């Protein structure tokens, strides 16, 4: 039985897992309270031999686009209560750094991640920038089907934790814990997830974007006025086609690097032109669930979406049956009192044409 079939069977057999939503004035305590509320769903941690914590380090600036180091420490400290001696790895590969010709280690340094190795025993900080062994994931693109390279080291971890931030997104409507696992994709390939670029192999399909230097569009978004960039994308037929593909690509990627636990640090969230160029929203919340679809579904509602508006969540629940985004077994604070309608990305109306 392959790992995808295993997860489908497991989710069908298991009871509905809990999701926790906690509001408070302390980032670390919010996360720990969330994990305490769902502790009965975290029993598999006791059997794990190699735990991965996958943060979201998407940008060198602004700082609020990245997982705060205190959020990582909160997860480590809680995991140590369940598994005192188990090896924990904090691993990431930053696409934004790559587009600027920089290593992920620069982002680790900028956001004080190296202190983690000093503070905790048997905890290591790694990047996947230079990996050369891969898992392949099929993807759709505007020029035909191709494949994506995922670091093979993803298979070394028997318990994966996605630690991300609720944000609006410039292609996929919104991003939470499941999409965060894209950081295990080789940095040269990350842009392919959006469906606008073909593969980098010699015989892979190409678009004109393959001829541009890496990060051209990303840099343009940061240097040109938002209204102008969004106007251009509205006139770009390939963009309208790609928004139908990205959700399928995220699903295929997620099935190969499925997180066992999603923790969302919503102390500061992002609205508008996310996942990097948006603005802050102080929410002072945390979300956690051992059902990644449920965690992301709670986060979607928190920032003003319905989960079925977001293509990859819809597909993961209704076609792949890898989880469910109902509010059954939601514990903690009242979602209706905390949720807000975030300002969406400037191209959100086009993104919503994914169906």
BAKE-696627 format. One record per residue (C-alpha): residue number from 1; residue in three letters; x, z, y. Coordinates in pm, whole numbers, always signed. Layout:
BEGIN
{NUM,'ALA',{X,Z,Y}}
...
//
This chain:
BEGIN
{1,'UNK',{+0,+0,+0}}
{2,'UNK',{+147,-96,+339}}
{3,'UNK',{+153,+144,+632}}
{4,'UNK',{-135,-32,+812}}
{5,'UNK',{-367,+0,+510}}
{6,'UNK',{-262,+363,+468}}
{7,'UNK',{-367,+452,+823}}
{8,'UNK',{-701,+273,+783}}
{9,'UNK',{-775,+464,+462}}
{10,'UNK',{-659,+794,+607}}
{11,'UNK',{-879,+761,+914}}
{12,'UNK',{-1184,+666,+708}}
{13,'UNK',{-1140,+963,+474}}
{14,'UNK',{-1053,+1229,+730}}
{15,'UNK',{-1299,+1423,+935}}
{16,'UNK',{-1322,+1349,+1305}}
{17,'UNK',{-1013,+1491,+1468}}
{18,'UNK',{-1021,+1703,+1779}}
{19,'UNK',{-917,+1599,+2127}}
{20,'UNK',{-827,+1856,+2390}}
{21,'UNK',{-856,+1831,+2767}}
{22,'UNK',{-703,+2108,+2977}}
{23,'UNK',{-694,+2153,+3353}}
{24,'UNK',{-457,+2394,+3525}}
{25,'UNK',{-185,+2446,+3782}}
{26,'UNK',{+111,+2442,+3540}}
{27,'UNK',{+217,+2115,+3375}}
{28,'UNK',{+390,+2274,+3076}}
{29,'UNK',{+113,+2526,+3012}}
{30,'UNK',{-152,+2253,+3023}}
{31,'UNK',{+26,+2061,+2749}}
{32,'UNK',{+87,+2367,+2533}}
{33,'UNK',{-278,+2477,+2566}}
{34,'UNK',{-391,+2129,+2461}}
{35,'UNK',{-171,+2139,+2152}}
{36,'UNK',{-288,+2491,+2067}}
{37,'UNK',{-651,+2374,+2078}}
{38,'UNK',{-584,+2099,+1823}}
{39,'UNK',{-330,+2289,+1613}}
{40,'UNK',{-529,+2251,+1290}}
{41,'UNK',{-479,+1874,+1319}}
{42,'UNK',{-101,+1914,+1348}}
{43,'UNK',{-34,+2040,+994}}
{44,'UNK',{+160,+1720,+902}}
{45,'UNK',{+432,+1830,+1145}}
{46,'UNK',{+535,+2097,+892}}
{47,'UNK',{+633,+1826,+641}}
{48,'UNK',{+811,+1601,+890}}
{49,'UNK',{+1186,+1553,+857}}
{50,'UNK',{+1249,+1349,+1172}}
{51,'UNK',{+1015,+1375,+1472}}
{52,'UNK',{+1018,+1117,+1752}}
{53,'UNK',{+896,+1198,+2101}}
{54,'UNK',{+844,+870,+2285}}
{55,'UNK',{+818,+928,+2664}}
{56,'UNK',{+719,+667,+2919}}
{57,'UNK',{+1026,+581,+3130}}
{58,'UNK',{+904,+257,+3275}}
{59,'UNK',{+1077,+261,+3613}}
{60,'UNK',{+1374,+391,+3807}}
{61,'UNK',{+1138,+438,+4100}}
{62,'UNK',{+888,+582,+4174}}
{63,'UNK',{+944,+906,+3985}}
{64,'UNK',{+574,+962,+3915}}
{65,'UNK',{+566,+645,+3703}}
{66,'UNK',{+776,+826,+3443}}
{67,'UNK',{+712,+1109,+3199}}
{68,'UNK',{+834,+1428,+3364}}
{69,'UNK',{+1112,+1606,+3175}}
{70,'UNK',{+905,+1927,+3178}}
{71,'UNK',{+635,+1749,+2977}}
{72,'UNK',{+895,+1661,+2712}}
{73,'UNK',{+1015,+2021,+2706}}
{74,'UNK',{+659,+2147,+2660}}
{75,'UNK',{+612,+1930,+2352}}
{76,'UNK',{+951,+2029,+2207}}
{77,'UNK',{+878,+2399,+2257}}
{78,'UNK',{+539,+2371,+2089}}
{79,'UNK',{+676,+2168,+1798}}
{80,'UNK',{+941,+2434,+1748}}
{81,'UNK',{+664,+2688,+1682}}
{82,'UNK',{+542,+2477,+1390}}
{83,'UNK',{+870,+2328,+1269}}
{84,'UNK',{+1157,+2551,+1388}}
{85,'UNK',{+1442,+2353,+1232}}
{86,'UNK',{+1313,+1996,+1210}}
{87,'UNK',{+1518,+1729,+1381}}
{88,'UNK',{+1356,+1605,+1703}}
{89,'UNK',{+1457,+1284,+1876}}
{90,'UNK',{+1354,+1183,+2227}}
{91,'UNK',{+1382,+804,+2230}}
{92,'UNK',{+1307,+528,+2479}}
{93,'UNK',{+1413,+186,+2605}}
{94,'UNK',{+1331,+114,+2971}}
{95,'UNK',{+1220,-240,+3053}}
{96,'UNK',{+1242,-182,+3426}}
{97,'UNK',{+1606,-80,+3398}}
{98,'UNK',{+1672,-388,+3184}}
{99,'UNK',{+1524,-617,+3451}}
{100,'UNK',{+1772,-469,+3696}}
{101,'UNK',{+2064,-513,+3457}}
{102,'UNK',{+2089,-138,+3393}}
{103,'UNK',{+2091,+71,+3075}}
{104,'UNK',{+1821,+320,+2983}}
{105,'UNK',{+2088,+591,+3013}}
{106,'UNK',{+2068,+550,+3392}}
{107,'UNK',{+1699,+643,+3378}}
{108,'UNK',{+1777,+941,+3154}}
{109,'UNK',{+2028,+1058,+3414}}
{110,'UNK',{+1801,+997,+3712}}
{111,'UNK',{+1522,+1209,+3565}}
{112,'UNK',{+1739,+1489,+3426}}
{113,'UNK',{+1670,+1410,+3059}}
{114,'UNK',{+2021,+1504,+2947}}
{115,'UNK',{+1937,+1869,+3000}}
{116,'UNK',{+1714,+1846,+2691}}
{117,'UNK',{+2010,+1822,+2453}}
{118,'UNK',{+2171,+2123,+2621}}
{119,'UNK',{+1861,+2344,+2608}}
{120,'UNK',{+1736,+2283,+2254}}
{121,'UNK',{+1909,+2286,+1917}}
{122,'UNK',{+1877,+1988,+1684}}
{123,'UNK',{+1724,+1775,+1961}}
{124,'UNK',{+1888,+1444,+2051}}
{125,'UNK',{+1830,+1187,+2324}}
{126,'UNK',{+1865,+822,+2222}}
{127,'UNK',{+1795,+473,+2354}}
{128,'UNK',{+1718,+152,+2166}}
{129,'UNK',{+1883,-86,+2415}}
{130,'UNK',{+2141,-234,+2181}}
{131,'UNK',{+1968,-222,+1844}}
{132,'UNK',{+2020,-527,+1625}}
{133,'UNK',{+1792,-461,+1329}}
{134,'UNK',{+1424,-530,+1374}}
{135,'UNK',{+1070,-509,+1248}}
{136,'UNK',{+874,-819,+1345}}
{137,'UNK',{+524,-816,+1491}}
{138,'UNK',{+313,-1132,+1535}}
{139,'UNK',{+193,-1201,+1888}}
{140,'UNK',{-19,-1457,+2067}}
{141,'UNK',{+111,-1646,+2370}}
{142,'UNK',{-23,-1920,+2595}}
{143,'UNK',{+205,-2170,+2419}}
{144,'UNK',{+137,-2063,+2062}}
{145,'UNK',{+193,-1786,+1810}}
{146,'UNK',{+533,-1623,+1783}}
{147,'UNK',{+674,-1280,+1699}}
{148,'UNK',{+807,-972,+1868}}
{149,'UNK',{+1111,-766,+1768}}
{150,'UNK',{+1066,-390,+1729}}
{151,'UNK',{+1361,-163,+1663}}
{152,'UNK',{+1392,-95,+1292}}
{153,'UNK',{+1486,+262,+1375}}
{154,'UNK',{+1116,+321,+1433}}
{155,'UNK',{+1087,+347,+1053}}
{156,'UNK',{+1326,+644,+1045}}
{157,'UNK',{+1074,+875,+1209}}
{158,'UNK',{+805,+1025,+987}}
{159,'UNK',{+614,+1182,+1277}}
{160,'UNK',{+581,+996,+1607}}
{161,'UNK',{+455,+1150,+1929}}
{162,'UNK',{+362,+931,+2224}}
{163,'UNK',{+400,+1124,+2549}}
{164,'UNK',{+265,+915,+2836}}
{165,'UNK',{+79,+917,+3167}}
{166,'UNK',{-275,+783,+3237}}
{167,'UNK',{-238,+477,+3461}}
{168,'UNK',{-417,+163,+3564}}
{169,'UNK',{-240,-156,+3450}}
{170,'UNK',{-167,-506,+3579}}
{171,'UNK',{-259,-687,+3254}}
{172,'UNK',{-430,-452,+3009}}
{173,'UNK',{-677,-269,+3239}}
{174,'UNK',{-519,+71,+3173}}
{175,'UNK',{-235,+224,+2974}}
{176,'UNK',{-218,+555,+2791}}
{177,'UNK',{-54,+674,+2469}}
{178,'UNK',{-97,+377,+2236}}
{179,'UNK',{+45,+113,+2468}}
{180,'UNK',{+335,+347,+2548}}
{181,'UNK',{+475,+268,+2203}}
{182,'UNK',{+583,-68,+2345}}
{183,'UNK',{+904,+112,+2443}}
{184,'UNK',{+1016,+59,+2082}}
{185,'UNK',{+1017,-318,+2140}}
{186,'UNK',{+1353,-475,+2218}}
{187,'UNK',{+1384,-491,+2594}}
{188,'UNK',{+1440,-868,+2595}}
{189,'UNK',{+1102,-911,+2424}}
{190,'UNK',{+882,-666,+2615}}
{191,'UNK',{+747,-927,+2858}}
{192,'UNK',{+620,-1128,+2560}}
{193,'UNK',{+349,-869,+2491}}
{194,'UNK',{+159,-999,+2793}}
{195,'UNK',{+116,-1342,+2633}}
{196,'UNK',{+270,-1532,+2923}}
{197,'UNK',{+605,-1597,+2754}}
{198,'UNK',{+695,-1749,+2420}}
{199,'UNK',{+969,-1616,+2195}}
{200,'UNK',{+1340,-1612,+2268}}
{201,'UNK',{+1440,-1770,+1936}}
{202,'UNK',{+1570,-2127,+1954}}
{203,'UNK',{+1268,-2273,+1776}}
{204,'UNK',{+1007,-2046,+1938}}
{205,'UNK',{+750,-2181,+2185}}
{206,'UNK',{+845,-2157,+2551}}
{207,'UNK',{+677,-2146,+2891}}
{208,'UNK',{+832,-2204,+3230}}
{209,'UNK',{+863,-1825,+3261}}
{210,'UNK',{+1125,-1830,+2987}}
{211,'UNK',{+1349,-2019,+3229}}
{212,'UNK',{+1325,-1751,+3498}}
{213,'UNK',{+1567,-1456,+3506}}
{214,'UNK',{+1431,-1147,+3328}}
{215,'UNK',{+1206,-938,+3549}}
{216,'UNK',{+1133,-1212,+3804}}
{217,'UNK',{+760,-1140,+3814}}
{218,'UNK',{+816,-765,+3806}}
{219,'UNK',{+1055,-785,+4102}}
{220,'UNK',{+820,-1019,+4290}}
{221,'UNK',{+539,-768,+4253}}
{222,'UNK',{+753,-506,+4424}}
{223,'UNK',{+884,-723,+4708}}
{224,'UNK',{+591,-946,+4802}}
{225,'UNK',{+262,-817,+4947}}
{226,'UNK',{+15,-713,+4679}}
{227,'UNK',{-262,-928,+4824}}
{228,'UNK',{-40,-1236,+4795}}
{229,'UNK',{+71,-1166,+4438}}
{230,'UNK',{-286,-1096,+4329}}
{231,'UNK',{-404,-1414,+4502}}
{232,'UNK',{-141,-1616,+4313}}
{233,'UNK',{-241,-1464,+3980}}
{234,'UNK',{-605,-1548,+4043}}
{235,'UNK',{-503,-1913,+4084}}
{236,'UNK',{-282,-1907,+3774}}
{237,'UNK',{-475,-2043,+3470}}
{238,'UNK',{-212,-1910,+3229}}
{239,'UNK',{-276,-1555,+3354}}
{240,'UNK',{-647,-1591,+3283}}
{241,'UNK',{-562,-1700,+2930}}
{242,'UNK',{-303,-1430,+2874}}
{243,'UNK',{-542,-1143,+2952}}
{244,'UNK',{-730,-1240,+2636}}
{245,'UNK',{-408,-1218,+2431}}
{246,'UNK',{-242,-897,+2543}}
{247,'UNK',{-500,-674,+2377}}
{248,'UNK',{-449,-842,+2038}}
{249,'UNK',{-73,-813,+2085}}
{250,'UNK',{-96,-442,+2161}}
{251,'UNK',{-305,-390,+1848}}
{252,'UNK',{-52,-569,+1627}}
{253,'UNK',{+234,-373,+1781}}
{254,'UNK',{+48,-42,+1750}}
{255,'UNK',{-20,-94,+1380}}
{256,'UNK',{+357,-108,+1321}}
{257,'UNK',{+457,+192,+1533}}
{258,'UNK',{+138,+397,+1516}}
{259,'UNK',{+176,+739,+1681}}
{260,'UNK',{+72,+1044,+1480}}
{261,'UNK',{-1,+1234,+1799}}
{262,'UNK',{-74,+1131,+2156}}
{263,'UNK',{-5,+1372,+2441}}
{264,'UNK',{-99,+1257,+2791}}
{265,'UNK',{+48,+1436,+3088}}
{266,'UNK',{-209,+1376,+3358}}
{267,'UNK',{-72,+1629,+3601}}
{268,'UNK',{-6,+1331,+3828}}
{269,'UNK',{-170,+1001,+3731}}
{270,'UNK',{-148,+652,+3881}}
{271,'UNK',{-419,+429,+4027}}
{272,'UNK',{-418,+82,+4182}}
{273,'UNK',{-125,-145,+4101}}
{274,'UNK',{-1,+38,+3792}}
{275,'UNK',{+189,+85,+3573}}
{276,'UNK',{+472,+108,+3829}}
{277,'UNK',{+355,+9,+4177}}
{278,'UNK',{+40,+217,+4208}}
{279,'UNK',{-27,+538,+4398}}
{280,'UNK',{-52,+899,+4286}}
{281,'UNK',{-366,+1086,+4190}}
{282,'UNK',{-319,+1460,+4140}}
{283,'UNK',{-538,+1548,+3841}}
{284,'UNK',{-352,+1850,+3695}}
{285,'UNK',{-471,+1780,+3342}}
{286,'UNK',{-333,+1722,+2995}}
{287,'UNK',{-491,+1550,+2694}}
{288,'UNK',{-387,+1563,+2328}}
{289,'UNK',{-520,+1436,+1997}}
{290,'UNK',{-391,+1343,+1653}}
{291,'UNK',{-630,+1047,+1678}}
{292,'UNK',{-456,+821,+1932}}
{293,'UNK',{-772,+618,+1995}}
{294,'UNK',{-963,+937,+2076}}
{295,'UNK',{-690,+1061,+2312}}
{296,'UNK',{-681,+728,+2495}}
{297,'UNK',{-1060,+718,+2503}}
{298,'UNK',{-1075,+1056,+2677}}
{299,'UNK',{-810,+940,+2926}}
{300,'UNK',{-1000,+618,+2993}}
{301,'UNK',{-1312,+814,+3085}}
{302,'UNK',{-1106,+1057,+3291}}
{303,'UNK',{-990,+777,+3524}}
{304,'UNK',{-1322,+595,+3547}}
{305,'UNK',{-1328,+346,+3259}}
{306,'UNK',{-1543,+332,+2949}}
{307,'UNK',{-1318,+291,+2642}}
{308,'UNK',{-1493,-28,+2536}}
{309,'UNK',{-1389,-188,+2865}}
{310,'UNK',{-1030,-182,+2741}}
{311,'UNK',{-977,-451,+2481}}
{312,'UNK',{-714,-290,+2261}}
{313,'UNK',{-917,+32,+2233}}
{314,'UNK',{-1226,-167,+2143}}
{315,'UNK',{-1038,-361,+1874}}
{316,'UNK',{-865,-54,+1731}}
{317,'UNK',{-1194,+131,+1684}}
{318,'UNK',{-1434,-148,+1593}}
{319,'UNK',{-1217,-399,+1408}}
{320,'UNK',{-913,-211,+1279}}
{321,'UNK',{-1089,+126,+1224}}
{322,'UNK',{-770,+312,+1312}}
{323,'UNK',{-950,+579,+1512}}
{324,'UNK',{-1255,+639,+1725}}
{325,'UNK',{-1313,+714,+2090}}
{326,'UNK',{-1632,+920,+2073}}
{327,'UNK',{-1641,+1254,+2251}}
{328,'UNK',{-1720,+1437,+1927}}
{329,'UNK',{-1489,+1737,+1884}}
{330,'UNK',{-1365,+1728,+2243}}
{331,'UNK',{-1253,+2081,+2330}}
{332,'UNK',{-1118,+2247,+2642}}
{333,'UNK',{-1238,+2177,+2993}}
{334,'UNK',{-1546,+1978,+3092}}
{335,'UNK',{-1461,+1607,+3119}}
{336,'UNK',{-1758,+1538,+3346}}
{337,'UNK',{-1627,+1786,+3604}}
{338,'UNK',{-1276,+1642,+3601}}
{339,'UNK',{-1321,+1266,+3576}}
{340,'UNK',{-1275,+1042,+3879}}
{341,'UNK',{-1316,+673,+3944}}
{342,'UNK',{-965,+543,+3999}}
{343,'UNK',{-896,+246,+4219}}
{344,'UNK',{-833,-37,+3974}}
{345,'UNK',{-566,-302,+3983}}
{346,'UNK',{-622,-589,+4225}}
{347,'UNK',{-671,-834,+3937}}
{348,'UNK',{-893,-605,+3730}}
{349,'UNK',{-1191,-843,+3752}}
{350,'UNK',{-982,-1114,+3584}}
{351,'UNK',{-836,-868,+3333}}
{352,'UNK',{-1190,-775,+3230}}
{353,'UNK',{-1235,-1128,+3096}}
{354,'UNK',{-1042,-1033,+2779}}
{355,'UNK',{-1346,-1067,+2553}}
//
